[in-house]
Amino acid sequence: MSAAKKIPKLMDPDLIEHRRSSHEAWHALEIMSEFVDATERLKQITPAVSIFGSARTAPDHPYYQLTQEIARQLSEAGFSVISGGGPGIMEAANKGAFYARSPSIGLNIELPHEQKGNQYQDISQTFHHFFMRKVMFVKYASAYVVMPGGFGTLDELMEALTLIQTGKSRKIPIILVHEPFWRGMLDWFRNTLVAEGMVSPDDMDLVQVIDDPAAVVEAIFKHYETRGFELSPAERQIQLYL
């Protein structure tokens, strides 16, 4: 008579569920810790402007040089400059501010490729979670300046447009730089999204297209000239629920 087969004992399903739940609970605490740490480090940087653009733009590219000049003028005007902390346009933004008057801020993200922190950061904050990093870009920005970029840049742009359109964030200037790059997208917004009723015609007013660095700075000041940069109590409440 053959020996009975040994059947491996399966782990108790209740134990598996307990371990899974414990892991998720610790993950939630890690997210809270990341939020608290970033909030404490960034709360004094306002007024600030977040600048977005491609990580793949070389230092000798006109986009890089334009970004650096915009960041320099913003910094000299008293704005902290926030970027994603990586190479390309992010580096140009940090570099322009680093050698000027106001702080250069890098909100870095851990990625398997492309993201390596640049050296031009007065304050560098690293995030594990994309969504937490995106909250900080909006939470402390008095304006968005969006340079030519890829999916990540478009993601940040659409996030800001959606938050403002739905009233989940205060209204801030969103400035697209280099009109030829954005022309096709804006035409599609008008000819498809607006034409088919997917967005309101007034939603097109949420963005401005400006190519001159001095005009970028002027547009931001113009937006705040009658109200100042301090958040109202209602805006502070809104920002809590980003």
Order of alpha helices (4+ residues) and beta strands (2+ residues): alpha-beta-alpha-beta-alpha-beta-beta-alpha-beta-alpha-beta-alpha-beta-alpha-alpha
